[in-house]
Amino acid sequence: MTKVLHKIIEEQIKTWEADNILKTPRTPKGNPFPVITISREFGALGAALAKYMGARLGFCTWDKEILQAIADKLGSDKKYLETLDENRRETIEDVVVGFLKSSTNTGYIRTLNQVVRTLEEHGNAIIVGRAANYICTDPKAFHLRVVSPLSVRTRHIAEQQSISKTEAQALITKKDQERAGFSHHHFKKDVANAADYDLILNSSVYTLDEMMEIVMLAYEKKTGLKLRLQ
């Protein structure tokens, strides 16, 4: 793992520690807790759950922060990298529109792997999306997927973004396809395969607090480690 990535991540963690956002919880042996990855359907509140759990458990939550770490590593603009995140561009469109060259695309995926594995080494982290469950190698890493009925997600996105339900459903379909395409293209994986997760939760059934309680129990069953609220 590159020293540059370790430095980027360590500096970010120190920033959170300085702000008293992170309390660096430790296992009884003094080690960091294995990471939690969250895969999610668009509009299923997976990112909201990650943020909620991170604050309650004292874990770093990595979502857009991963893009920033990659941008820092590649010396690129974060907004530029967002064009590739979970959305493989067609080669001809890359040429015509002037998006990243294939070599940079490859560099992005390589760096994504490095960032996720560096986070895995540090532990005490919740990683949202980015196919992190396919990248992590720690057998004790906990992999969660959050889903919800299309009707519920449509209503949520329509209200959140002040758009019609028709527009919301079209957006959901687009985002879900992009995420599925990203995992399939780069990792040859089907995001809907239940066997790739330790737990799948329907967010239309539970509150954020209830989902966190379920995750804490399942996490303990898998890792033998008990998470504690901060």
C-alpha positions as CSV (number, residue, x, y, z in Angstrom):
1,M,0.0,0.0,0.0
2,T,1.4,3.4,-0.9
3,K,2.7,5.8,1.7
4,V,0.8,8.6,0.0
5,L,-2.6,6.9,0.6
6,H,-1.7,6.1,4.2
7,K,-0.8,9.8,4.7
8,I,-4.0,11.0,3.0
9,I,-6.2,8.8,5.2
10,E,-4.3,9.4,8.4
11,E,-4.6,13.1,7.9
12,Q,-8.3,12.8,7.4
13,I,-8.7,10.7,10.5
14,K,-6.6,13.2,12.5
15,T,-8.9,16.0,11.3
16,W,-12.0,14.1,12.6
17,E,-10.3,13.3,15.9
18,A,-9.5,17.0,16.3
19,D,-13.1,17.8,15.8
20,N,-14.1,15.1,18.4
21,I,-16.1,13.4,15.7
22,L,-14.1,10.2,16.0
23,K,-13.3,8.5,19.3
24,T,-11.3,5.6,17.8
25,P,-13.0,2.7,19.5
26,R,-10.8,-0.4,20.0
27,T,-11.3,-4.1,20.5
28,P,-10.5,-5.7,23.8
29,K,-7.0,-6.5,22.3
30,G,-6.5,-2.9,21.4
31,N,-7.0,-3.4,17.7
32,P,-9.3,-1.4,15.4
33,F,-12.7,-2.9,14.5
34,P,-13.1,-4.6,11.1
35,V,-14.7,-2.3,8.5
36,I,-18.4,-2.3,7.5
37,T,-19.2,-2.0,3.8
38,I,-22.6,-0.8,2.7
39,S,-24.0,-1.5,-0.8
40,R,-27.3,0.1,-1.4
41,E,-30.1,0.6,-3.9
42,F,-30.5,4.2,-4.9
43,G,-32.9,6.0,-2.6
44,A,-32.9,3.1,0.0
45,L,-31.2,5.3,2.7
46,G,-28.0,3.3,2.7
47,A,-25.8,6.5,2.9
48,A,-28.1,7.9,5.7
49,L,-27.7,4.7,7.7
50,A,-23.9,4.8,7.2
51,K,-23.7,8.4,8.5
52,Y,-26.0,7.6,11.4
53,M,-24.0,4.5,12.4
54,G,-20.7,6.3,12.0
55,A,-21.8,9.0,14.4
56,R,-23.2,6.6,17.0
57,L,-20.3,4.0,16.8
58,G,-17.4,6.4,16.4
59,F,-16.5,5.0,13.0
60,C,-15.3,7.1,10.1
61,T,-17.8,7.1,7.3
62,W,-16.3,7.1,3.8
63,D,-18.5,8.0,0.9
64,K,-17.5,11.0,-1.2
65,E,-14.4,11.1,1.0
66,I,-13.1,8.2,-1.0
67,L,-13.3,10.2,-4.2
68,Q,-11.4,13.0,-2.5
69,A,-8.6,10.6,-1.5
70,I,-8.4,9.3,-5.1
71,A,-8.4,12.8,-6.4
72,D,-5.5,13.7,-4.1
73,K,-3.6,10.6,-5.1
74,L,-4.0,11.1,-8.8
75,G,-3.7,14.9,-8.6
76,S,-7.1,15.3,-10.3
77,D,-10.2,17.4,-9.7
78,K,-12.8,15.5,-7.6
79,K,-15.6,16.5,-9.8
80,Y,-13.8,15.1,-12.8
81,L,-13.4,11.7,-11.0
82,E,-17.1,11.7,-10.2
83,T,-17.8,11.2,-13.8
84,L,-16.3,7.7,-13.5
85,D,-17.5,6.7,-10.1
86,E,-19.9,3.8,-10.3
87,N,-20.6,4.7,-13.9
88,R,-18.5,3.2,-16.7
89,R,-18.4,5.5,-19.7
90,E,-18.6,4.1,-23.2
91,T,-15.2,4.4,-25.0
92,I,-16.6,6.4,-28.0
93,E,-18.3,8.8,-25.6
94,D,-15.0,9.3,-23.7
95,V,-13.3,10.2,-27.0
96,V,-16.0,12.5,-28.2
97,V,-16.8,14.3,-25.0
98,G,-13.2,14.3,-23.8
99,F,-13.6,12.3,-20.6
100,L,-10.8,10.4,-18.9
101,K,-8.6,8.2,-21.1
102,S,-8.7,4.5,-20.6
103,S,-5.3,4.6,-18.8
104,T,-6.7,7.1,-16.3
105,N,-9.8,4.9,-15.9
106,T,-7.5,2.0,-15.1
107,G,-5.6,4.2,-12.7
108,Y,-8.8,5.2,-11.0
109,I,-9.8,1.6,-10.4
110,R,-6.3,0.7,-9.2
111,T,-6.3,3.6,-6.8
112,L,-9.9,2.8,-5.6
113,N,-8.6,-0.6,-4.6
114,Q,-5.7,0.9,-2.8
115,V,-7.8,3.4,-0.9
116,V,-10.4,0.8,0.2
117,R,-7.7,-1.6,1.3
118,T,-5.9,1.2,3.2
119,L,-9.2,2.0,5.0
120,E,-9.5,-1.7,5.7
121,E,-6.1,-1.8,7.3
122,H,-7.0,1.2,9.5
123,G,-10.3,-0.3,10.5
124,N,-13.1,1.6,12.4
125,A,-14.6,2.6,9.1
126,I,-17.9,2.4,7.2
127,I,-17.4,2.4,3.5
128,V,-20.4,3.3,1.3
129,G,-20.6,1.9,-2.2
130,R,-17.6,1.8,-4.5
131,A,-17.9,-2.0,-4.7
132,A,-16.0,-2.1,-1.5
133,N,-17.4,-5.5,-0.5
134,Y,-15.6,-6.9,-3.5
135,I,-12.3,-5.2,-2.7
136,C,-12.0,-5.9,1.0
137,T,-9.9,-9.0,1.8
138,D,-10.4,-9.2,5.6
139,P,-12.6,-12.3,6.3
140,K,-14.1,-10.4,9.3
141,A,-15.1,-7.3,7.2
142,F,-18.9,-7.0,7.5
143,H,-20.8,-6.6,4.3
144,L,-24.3,-5.0,4.4
145,R,-26.8,-4.2,1.6
146,V,-29.7,-1.9,2.1
147,V,-32.8,-2.2,-0.2
148,S,-36.3,-0.9,-0.3
149,P,-39.4,-1.3,-2.6
150,L,-39.3,0.8,-5.8
151,S,-42.5,2.6,-4.8
152,V,-41.0,3.7,-1.4
153,R,-37.7,4.8,-3.0
154,T,-39.6,6.7,-5.7
155,R,-41.6,8.7,-3.2
156,H,-38.5,9.4,-1.1
157,I,-36.4,10.7,-4.1
158,A,-39.3,12.7,-5.4
159,E,-39.7,14.5,-2.1
160,Q,-36.0,14.8,-1.5
161,Q,-35.2,16.3,-4.9
162,S,-38.5,18.1,-5.5
163,I,-39.2,16.2,-8.7
164,S,-42.1,14.2,-10.1
165,K,-42.5,10.5,-9.3
166,T,-42.0,9.8,-13.0
167,E,-38.7,11.7,-12.9
168,A,-37.7,10.0,-9.6
169,Q,-38.3,6.6,-11.0
170,A,-36.3,7.3,-14.1
171,L,-33.5,8.6,-11.9
172,I,-33.6,5.5,-9.7
173,T,-33.5,3.2,-12.7
174,K,-30.5,5.0,-14.1
175,K,-28.6,5.1,-10.8
176,D,-29.3,1.4,-10.1
177,Q,-28.1,0.4,-13.5
178,E,-25.0,2.5,-13.2
179,R,-24.1,0.9,-9.9
180,A,-24.8,-2.6,-11.2
181,G,-22.8,-1.9,-14.3
182,F,-19.8,-0.7,-12.4
183,S,-19.6,-3.8,-10.3
184,H,-20.2,-6.1,-13.2
185,H,-17.7,-4.4,-15.5
186,H,-14.8,-4.1,-13.1
187,F,-15.4,-7.0,-10.7
188,K,-17.6,-9.4,-12.7
189,K,-20.1,-9.4,-9.8
190,D,-23.9,-9.1,-9.6
191,V,-24.8,-6.6,-6.9
192,A,-28.1,-8.4,-6.4
193,N,-26.5,-11.6,-5.4
194,A,-27.5,-12.1,-1.8
195,A,-24.6,-14.5,-1.1
196,D,-22.1,-11.6,-1.4
197,Y,-23.5,-10.0,1.8
198,D,-23.6,-10.8,5.5
199,L,-26.9,-9.0,5.9
200,I,-29.5,-7.4,3.7
201,L,-32.0,-4.9,5.2
202,N,-35.2,-3.5,3.9
203,S,-35.1,0.1,5.0
204,S,-38.9,0.5,4.5
205,V,-39.5,-1.9,7.4
206,Y,-37.1,-0.5,10.0
207,T,-35.9,2.9,11.4
208,L,-32.3,3.9,11.2
209,D,-31.9,3.1,14.9
210,E,-33.5,-0.4,14.4
211,M,-31.3,-1.1,11.5
212,M,-28.2,-0.2,13.5
213,E,-29.2,-2.5,16.3
214,I,-29.6,-5.4,13.8
215,V,-26.3,-4.6,12.2
216,M,-24.6,-4.5,15.6
217,L,-26.0,-7.9,16.5
218,A,-25.0,-9.5,13.2
219,Y,-21.6,-7.9,13.3
220,E,-20.9,-9.4,16.7
221,K,-22.1,-12.8,15.5
222,K,-19.7,-12.7,12.5
223,T,-16.6,-11.1,14.1
224,G,-17.0,-12.0,17.8
225,L,-16.6,-8.4,18.6
226,K,-19.2,-6.2,20.3
227,L,-19.7,-2.8,19.0
228,R,-20.6,-0.1,21.5
229,L,-22.4,3.2,21.1
230,Q,-20.2,6.3,21.7
